[in-house]
Amino acid sequence: MNAFRPLLSLFVLASLPLVAENPAAIVRSGFLADPPPTLSSHASTICDAKNGIVAAWFGGTAERQRDVVIWLSREEGKTWTKPVEVARGTEDGDEQWACWNPVLFQPKNGPLLLFYKVGPSPSEWWGRLKISDDGGRTWSRSRRLPPGYIGPVRNKPIELPGGTILCGASEENSGWRVHMETLQLSDHDHTDWWRTADLNSSMDYGAIQPTILQWSDGRLQALCRTKQHVVTETWSVDAGRTWSRMRRTELPNPNSGIDAVMLKEGKALLVYNPVTDSRHTLAVALSDTGAQWTRKLTLENDDGEYSYPAVIQTGDGLVYVTYTWRREKIKYVVIDPWQLK
């Protein structure tokens, strides 16, 4: 098996078209907090909320430690506010548990949502939700999601016609398995949930953390991180109720998180680690159909870990990417997508 993996890496890399870099596409970049409030920072999320751009992440001494909480910062002008703690794992009794994987989402109507996980590990965690009516300045009391639901496990949901929120979810307690969850936020006290069956067998692909793309013809595409050194995909033609069998794409994956967004011009933009064996390189690719991807921009290519990207397109058309920088800080990059030639 070890002898085969380098050949697999070369094959996958060769199959993905490369183009010249586009440095003019980067408008600005920096860190959400420098110095950060904790020794370790990871798993950021970003959202174009009603009152401006908001980002969150988990931070503490190290992942899994009980002092890991959820931090939040807001963009004001071209700078980011001092991070504030917005959630911690003390809502389920006397003990404090580690917090994980915040996900911010702004529905077209209604409050800003903050999903996050609490627990000793990804195989044992549970989902929680907080709500903000003022764009993330203040938050409601945290509430635990219903049994059997985790919410969007790492990447942002999408909003379907009629206001249904579709969340890419996954479980790690009996093999890595992906499923979808929907919620209809009726009011601050009542949320209706529904979920699909598992979309994969962990014997075929150990897949988690789907990111969802909504194409102009109504089809939905979910791209997933896997243990098999490749990004997998599954498609839905009925608004996420049923999904095709999961299959491999041309995209390599070093068992690391990915995220994607549909651009206003109809293309999809993906941020990912474009190799199979490390998180040293972080890149941007575009696709017209979801079937073929072309790498357009390298965000990082150095020693250290650059991982777990989150990506959105804001109202002015710019693309914001946040990601883990060496497990120490959260970096942001603002991209002009029209420069990705």
N, C-alpha and C positions, 0 to 999 in steps of 0.2 A: 504493500500500500504506500509506504513512504517513497519508494522509487517511482511510483506512478504520479504522485502529486505534482512534482515539478513539470512533468509533461502536460498535465492538465492545465497548470497555470499558464504555460506558454501557449497552449491551444486557445484558451479563453481570451488571453490578451490579444493574440493575433486576429481573433474574429471580430474585435471591436474597432471600428474605424477611428483613426486618430487624425486630428487636424492641428494646424498651428495654434499656438496660444493666443489669447485675446486679452492682453493686459489692460487695454483701454476700457474693457467691460467693467473693471472694478472701480466703483465710484469712491468708496472709502471703506476703511476697516479699522478694527481696534478691539478692545476688550470691554465686556459689559461692566466689569469691576476690576480695577487694577490699582492697588492689590485687592484680591478677592476677600470676602469675609471669613472664609474657611480654608483649611489646608487643601481640600479636594473639592472639585466641582465637576459635575457630569450631567448628561441627559437634559439638554436645554429644550425649551419650547418657545415659540414666538407667535404673536398674534397681532393683527391690525384691528385693535379694539375701537369702540366708538369714540373714545377720548384720546386716541393715539396708540402708538406701538408699545406693546408690553412683552417682556420676556421673563421666563422663570427657569429654574433648574434645581437640582438637589445638591446639597453641599454639607460637608462635615469633616471629620478627621479622615475618613475613608469610606468607600461604598460598603454597605451592610452595617456600619456602626450605628449605634442607637442615637448618637447625636446628629445624625443626618436629617436635615429639615429642608423645606422648600423655600427658596429665595426668589424674590421678584424685583425687577428693575424696569423703569419706564424711560422711553426716549423722549427727551425734551430738547427741541432744536436738533443739534447733531451730537449731543452728549447724553449719557445715561445717568439716571439718578442713583444715589447710594442704595445698594440692595437692602431690602427689608424682608424679614421672615414673615411668611404668610400662612404656613401650615407646618405642623409637627405631629409626630405619631403618638400623641398622648390622649386621643379621643376614645380609646377602647379600654379604659381601665387605669390602674395605677402605674403600669409600666409605660415607658417610652420605647416605641419601635422605630426602626429606620424608615424614612420616607424614600420613595422611588418615583421616577418617570412622570413628572408633571406634564400635563397637556392642557394648554389654553385654547379656547375656542369661542369665537363670537358669532352667534347666530344672527341672521338678518334682523330678526325681531326678538327682543328679550335681553336678558342679562349676559354678561361675560361669564363663561364657565371655566372652572379650574378642576380638572380631574387629576388625581394622583393615587399612588399605591402606598400601602403601609404594611409592614411585616418583616419577619426575619430574613426572608429570601424570596426570589421570584416564584419558587414552587409553592410558597405558603402565604404570599401576600394577599391583600384584599383591596378593593377599590373604594375611594372616597371622593366626594364632590363638594366644592364650595362655589358660591355664586356672588358676583359683584354687580351692583347696579350703577356704579360710577367709574367704569373702565379700569378697575383693578386697584383703586385707592383704598377702598374698604371692602371687607368680605363677610359673608354670612357665616354662621356656625357650620362646621363641617358635618356632613352626614354620610353614613356608610351606604354603599350601593347594595341592592338586594342580593341575596344569596344566588350564586351562579353567574353573576355579572362582574366584570372587571372594568368596563368602560374602555375608551381608546387606550391601548396598552402602552404606546409610546408616541405615535404620530397623530396629527390632527384629524378629526373627523371631516366629513363633507355633509352639506345640507342638501337633502333631496327636495323636489317639489312638494309643497304642502307643509314644509317645516320639519319633516322627520330628519333626525341626525343619525348618520350611519358611521359607526365606529369600527375601526380595524382592531380586533382583539386577538389574544392568544394566551395559551396556557403552557406551563412548563412542568406540571406536576406528574405527568405520566407520559413523557415524551413531548416533544415540541409540536403543538397543534394550533392552527389558526381557525378562528371563527369570526363571524360578524355579529355586532349588536346594534340595535336601533333604540333610540329613545325619543319620546315626544314630551317636551317640557311643557306641561299644562300650566303650572304656576309654581311658586316657590316651595310648595309643600307636597306636590304630587307629580311624579314622573312615571310614565308608562314605558316599560322595557320589553324587548323581544330579542331573541338570538337565533342564529342558524345552528345547525349541527357543525361538527368539525369539517373543514374544507380540505384536509389532507390527512393521510396516515403517516405517523412518524416513522413507519418502516420505509416509506418512499422518500419523503423529505422531512427532516426536522426543521420546521419553519415557524417563525414568530414575527411579530412586529410589522404587520402589513401597513403599507401606505397606499391610499386609494386615489385613483385618477378618474375623473368623469369626462368622457369624450363627448364631442359635439353631437354625435349620433345617438347619445343616450346610454351607450355601453359603459360599464364600470370595469376598471382594471385594478387589481390589487397586486402590488409587488412586495415580496417578502424576503427577509433575511433568512439564511439557512446555515446548517452545519455542513452542507455538501459543497461549499466553495462556489456557489452560484446563486444569483437572485432567481427566485421562482415567481411565476405569475398565475393568476386565475381571473376569469372574466365572468361578468354577470350581464344579462340582457333584460332582467326584470326588476331593476331598481334594488338589487342586492338581496333578493329573496332566495335565489339559487345561484350557484357558481359552478363554473367548469372545473374539470379535474386539474389539479395543480401540475404545472410542468416547468421545466427549466427555461431560462432565457439565455441570451448571449452575454449577459452581464456577470462578471466575477463578483465574488463576495467572500471576504475573509472572516465570516461569522461576525458581522458588525452591522449596526443599524444603518438604514437608508431613509431618505425622505424625498418626496416628489410633489410637484404642483403643476396644475394646468395654467398656462399663460393665456393672457387675453387674446393673443393672436391665434390660439388654437393648438400650439405645440405644448408638449410636456417637457418639464425640466426636472432632472434627477440629480441629487447630490449623493455621492457614494464613495467607498474606497475601491478603486478600480483594479485591485489585485486580489489574489487568493490567499496570501500568506502573511499579511501584516496590515496595520492601520497607519502606516507611515505616510501614505498618499491619500489625499482627498480631492475629488474632482467633480466637475459638472458636465452632464451630458444632456442632449436634446433629442426629441423624437417627434416625428410628424404623425405617427400611427400607433406607437406603443410596441411595434414589432421590432424595429431596428433603432439603435441608439448611436449617436455620434458624440464622442468626447470633445468638449469645446474649451474647457478651462481647468487648470489645476490650481486649487486653493492652497494646498500644502504638499510638500514633498521633502521630508527631512526625518531625522531620527525623532522618536517620540510618537505618541498616539494622537491622532486627529480623527475624531469619530463622532458618531451619533448626531448627524446634522438635522436641523429643522429648517424648513424653507417655506416662505410665503411670497406672494406678489401683493404689493400695496396698491392703494387707489391711484397713485401717480404712475404706476407701471413698473417701478423698480422692484427688484427681487432682493429680499433680505434672507441671509443664511446665518444661523448661529450653530456652533459646534463646540465639542469638547477639545480643548487645547492642552495636551499633555496631562490630562486629568487634574490640572492645576487651576485653569481659568476657563471661562466661556468666551470665545471669540465671535465677533460678528463681521460679516462682509456684506456690503451693499453692491449689487450688480445691476448694470444696465443691460437688459436682455437683448436689446437691439444691436448691441456691439458683439454679440456672440455669433460671428459670421462663420 
